[in-house]
Amino acid sequence: MVARSSGAISVVIPTLREGPTIARAVRRALEAGADEVVVSDAGSRDGTVDNAKAAGAVVIQEAQGRGPQLNAGAAIAQHETLWFVHADAQVPLGGADAIRRALADPAYVGGNFRIRFGASTNGRFLAAFYHVIRQARTFYGDSAIFCRRSAFETVGGFPPYPIMEDLKFVHALYRLGKMAYLEPSVYASPRRWEEGGVAQAWASWLVIQTLYYARVPPPKLAALYRHIR
């Protein structure tokens, strides 16, 4: 059994072909105060694994799929606070201390960070939009979700979904307790909103969200997502 360290933070980063970005993500997480970084890779062959190790991460290779990758990373992580970060995100300096302060209150089981997407018009609108929907308890993995390991284990980790695994996980955590909303902001890449066109990305998001709340199974949503993107 792995001996867990109380009060310390493990960052878990899922990757697939993130060779150009992963070293920066690992270093930034350590600079932000993380005690450990675990990279859970899905079989990349572009230097992701070597670059992650060189930057100071522990690397595990897991079957493809963000939910299973995150769960596998959490399973080998050494610490009692889990912080889930995307490979193309830049967490804020001092972010780990902000998490520790939030979780000093036992009413909080986890949370996320305010998010920004850069200085473009679309980026500023996205950041404002994410802030608004956060008030309705809706946020995603690109906002650097964190939680207590006990909460993670109680909800069974991330579901093995091909899409929307992060939102399902967030809603499960809310059933256990409060979720903190922290600043300073995490910087998230706007690439998935801009590749293929902004209008197309928004249309895709709206359709997927509507069908998710209508209880359409996530595997069907994933097939539709690939079709409409």
Wavefront OBJ file of the C-alpha trace (Angstrom):
o trace
v 0.000 0.000 0.000
v 1.272 3.499 -0.884
v 1.950 5.710 2.155
v 0.068 8.978 1.604
v 1.345 12.354 2.767
v -1.204 14.582 4.477
v -1.296 18.248 3.442
v 0.778 17.692 0.320
v -0.504 17.948 -3.257
v -0.138 15.621 -6.220
v -0.804 17.029 -9.679
v -2.116 14.531 -12.233
v -1.809 15.390 -15.940
v -3.355 13.170 -18.640
v -1.507 13.232 -21.961
v -1.722 12.049 -25.537
v 0.801 13.467 -27.991
v 1.707 16.470 -25.816
v 5.436 16.386 -26.525
v 5.813 20.133 -27.194
v 3.822 21.249 -24.122
v 4.248 18.718 -21.337
v 7.618 19.849 -19.960
v 6.319 23.370 -19.461
v 3.167 22.046 -17.753
v 5.183 19.872 -15.366
v 7.629 22.631 -14.463
v 4.826 25.130 -13.944
v 2.973 22.781 -11.597
v 6.110 22.338 -9.494
v 6.736 26.098 -9.494
v 3.123 26.595 -8.367
v 3.871 24.566 -5.243
v 2.869 20.998 -6.115
v 4.749 18.342 -4.178
v 4.570 15.812 -7.005
v 3.524 15.637 -10.651
v 2.198 12.429 -12.161
v 1.797 12.251 -15.941
v -0.646 9.583 -17.115
v 0.080 8.983 -20.784
v -1.993 7.120 -23.353
v 0.772 5.732 -25.564
v 2.331 8.875 -27.015
v 5.247 8.425 -29.428
v 6.218 12.078 -29.827
v 8.552 12.561 -26.877
v 5.805 13.213 -24.305
v 7.062 10.573 -21.877
v 10.747 11.523 -22.071
v 9.990 15.233 -21.825
v 7.742 14.706 -18.806
v 10.362 12.646 -16.988
v 13.090 15.176 -17.773
v 10.949 17.950 -16.280
v 10.527 16.042 -13.020
v 7.323 14.040 -13.409
v 6.524 10.468 -12.511
v 5.075 8.833 -15.647
v 2.554 6.021 -15.939
v 1.218 4.680 -19.220
v -2.464 3.798 -19.275
v -5.075 2.855 -21.854
v -6.385 5.825 -23.796
v -9.253 7.806 -22.320
v -9.058 10.803 -20.024
v -11.155 9.330 -17.205
v -9.152 6.090 -16.933
v -5.896 8.014 -17.296
v -6.809 10.376 -14.451
v -7.853 7.479 -12.238
v -4.616 5.608 -12.936
v -2.558 8.696 -12.113
v -4.458 9.266 -8.891
v -3.909 5.645 -7.869
v -0.120 6.010 -7.831
v -0.018 9.586 -6.539
v 1.651 9.932 -3.152
v -0.421 12.646 -1.532
v -3.833 13.304 -0.042
v -4.803 16.250 -2.225
v -5.270 15.590 -5.930
v -5.024 18.399 -8.485
v -6.014 17.516 -12.051
v -4.379 19.698 -14.707
v -4.498 19.678 -18.510
v -1.210 19.475 -20.392
v -1.854 22.728 -22.255
v -2.832 24.655 -19.117
v -0.661 26.935 -17.012
v -1.589 26.826 -13.336
v -1.057 29.992 -11.268
v 2.001 30.490 -9.126
v 0.909 30.015 -5.537
v -1.956 27.786 -6.688
v -0.994 24.973 -4.341
v -1.093 27.269 -1.315
v -4.510 28.544 -2.420
v -5.737 24.952 -2.476
v -4.311 24.259 0.968
v -6.043 27.322 2.389
v -9.359 26.308 0.865
v -9.178 22.735 2.120
v -8.261 23.882 5.634
v -12.037 24.284 5.964
v -13.443 20.743 6.297
v -16.691 21.822 4.647
v -14.866 21.947 1.292
v -14.206 18.701 -0.568
v -12.556 20.263 -3.626
v -12.933 23.013 -6.179
v -11.421 24.672 -9.219
v -9.788 27.898 -10.396
v -11.090 30.869 -12.265
v -9.963 30.545 -15.861
v -8.661 32.784 -18.626
v -8.074 32.051 -22.296
v -5.866 34.916 -23.421
v -6.438 38.460 -24.650
v -8.382 37.818 -27.859
v -12.039 38.801 -28.040
v -13.078 35.155 -28.062
v -10.716 34.387 -25.182
v -12.126 37.179 -23.019
v -15.688 36.103 -23.817
v -14.882 32.494 -22.959
v -13.443 33.514 -19.581
v -16.522 35.588 -18.769
v -18.814 32.771 -19.904
v -17.002 30.196 -17.768
v -17.368 32.522 -14.774
v -21.120 32.783 -15.330
v -21.763 29.049 -15.692
v -19.580 28.380 -12.637
v -22.350 29.969 -10.581
v -24.573 27.133 -11.814
v -22.050 24.523 -10.619
v -20.814 23.824 -14.130
v -17.086 23.665 -14.777
v -14.632 21.451 -16.574
v -11.186 19.927 -16.373
v -9.489 22.874 -18.057
v -10.137 24.910 -14.899
v -7.761 22.672 -12.885
v -10.116 20.697 -10.638
v -8.795 19.594 -7.249
v -10.200 17.479 -4.427
v -9.421 15.554 -1.298
v -8.440 11.955 -1.966
v -11.166 10.803 0.424
v -13.760 12.589 -1.730
v -12.226 11.171 -4.910
v -12.479 7.645 -3.542
v -16.004 8.144 -2.191
v -17.366 9.112 -5.621
v -15.368 6.381 -7.344
v -13.060 8.708 -9.261
v -13.790 9.807 -12.803
v -16.322 7.786 -14.784
v -14.873 5.904 -17.786
v -16.601 8.218 -20.238
v -15.140 9.323 -23.578
v -16.581 12.804 -22.980
v -18.120 14.787 -20.092
v -16.246 12.764 -17.494
v -15.138 15.970 -15.790
v -18.625 17.436 -15.390
v -20.007 14.145 -14.068
v -17.153 14.032 -11.550
v -17.782 17.630 -10.447
v -21.484 16.988 -9.874
v -20.642 13.898 -7.813
v -18.276 15.947 -5.628
v -20.953 18.571 -5.041
v -23.092 15.902 -3.408
v -20.390 15.487 -0.748
v -19.737 19.111 0.215
v -18.725 22.580 -0.901
v -16.529 23.307 -3.908
v -14.120 26.254 -3.680
v -13.657 28.728 -6.534
v -10.117 30.110 -6.424
v -8.002 32.877 -7.873
v -5.539 33.721 -9.359
v -6.637 32.262 -12.660
v -5.369 29.224 -14.490
v -4.482 29.955 -18.099
v -6.085 27.463 -20.483
v -5.266 27.176 -24.144
v -8.145 28.265 -26.408
v -6.998 25.812 -29.103
v -9.960 23.439 -28.872
v -12.334 26.401 -29.176
v -10.535 27.841 -32.179
v -9.536 24.812 -34.236
v -12.119 24.403 -36.957
v -13.735 27.754 -36.266
v -15.172 29.511 -33.235
v -18.798 29.329 -34.418
v -18.518 25.586 -34.977
v -17.010 25.094 -31.522
v -19.844 26.990 -29.831
v -22.477 25.073 -31.783
v -20.820 21.808 -30.783
v -20.678 22.817 -27.124
v -24.344 23.817 -27.051
v -25.543 20.599 -28.668
v -23.421 18.366 -26.435
v -24.438 20.157 -23.234
v -28.122 20.050 -24.101
v -28.030 16.343 -24.868
v -25.958 15.587 -21.769
v -28.568 17.154 -19.514
v -31.211 15.256 -21.491
v -29.398 12.104 -20.311
v -28.044 10.971 -23.654
v -25.300 8.390 -22.883
v -21.758 9.829 -23.144
v -20.575 7.259 -25.749
v -23.275 8.537 -28.097
v -22.289 12.114 -27.288
v -18.674 11.327 -28.183
v -19.701 9.995 -31.584
v -21.800 13.092 -32.187
v -18.987 15.354 -31.000
v -16.604 13.896 -33.574
v -19.252 14.323 -36.256
v -20.191 17.943 -35.597
v -16.734 19.348 -34.838
l 1 2 3 4 5 6 7 8 9 10 11 12 13 14 15 16 17 18 19 20 21 22 23 24 25 26 27 28 29 30 31 32 33 34 35 36 37 38 39 40 41 42 43 44 45 46 47 48 49 50 51 52 53 54 55 56 57 58 59 60 61 62 63 64 65 66 67 68 69 70 71 72 73 74 75 76 77 78 79 80 81 82 83 84 85 86 87 88 89 90 91 92 93 94 95 96 97 98 99 100 101 102 103 104 105 106 107 108 109 110 111 112 113 114 115 116 117 118 119 120 121 122 123 124 125 126 127 128 129 130 131 132 133 134 135 136 137 138 139 140 141 142 143 144 145 146 147 148 149 150 151 152 153 154 155 156 157 158 159 160 161 162 163 164 165 166 167 168 169 170 171 172 173 174 175 176 177 178 179 180 181 182 183 184 185 186 187 188 189 190 191 192 193 194 195 196 197 198 199 200 201 202 203 204 205 206 207 208 209 210 211 212 213 214 215 216 217 218 219 220 221 222 223 224 225 226 227 228 229
